[in-house]
Amino acid sequence: MSNQTILSSIFILSWLSLLFMKKEDIKRFFPVGLFATVTSAMISKQVSRLAGGYIQ
């Protein structure tokens, strides 16, 4: 099994897990997940710029 297949299946399964969650839980944890995603992307971009663009 290739790495691409594993990564794709993890991505799809994580989104499918939302179907089994209670609506209250989604409302409770979605803002935190969104905040973590945005800050992680911003930090990754800054580190890439500081490293001269060599990190991809």
Secondary structure as the mmCIF struct_conf table of DSSP 4:
data_model
#
loop_
_struct_conf.conf_type_id
_struct_conf.id
_struct_conf.beg_label_comp_id
_struct_conf.beg_label_asym_id
_struct_conf.beg_label_seq_id
_struct_conf.end_label_comp_id
_struct_conf.end_label_asym_id
_struct_conf.end_label_seq_id
HELX_RH_AL_P HELX_RH_AL_P1 ASN A 3 LEU A 16
HELX_RH_3T_P HELX_RH_3T_P1 SER A 17 PHE A 20
BEND BEND1 MET A 21 MET A 21
HELX_RH_AL_P HELX_RH_AL_P2 LYS A 23 LEU A 50
TURN_TY1_P TURN_TY1_P1 ALA A 51 GLY A 53
#
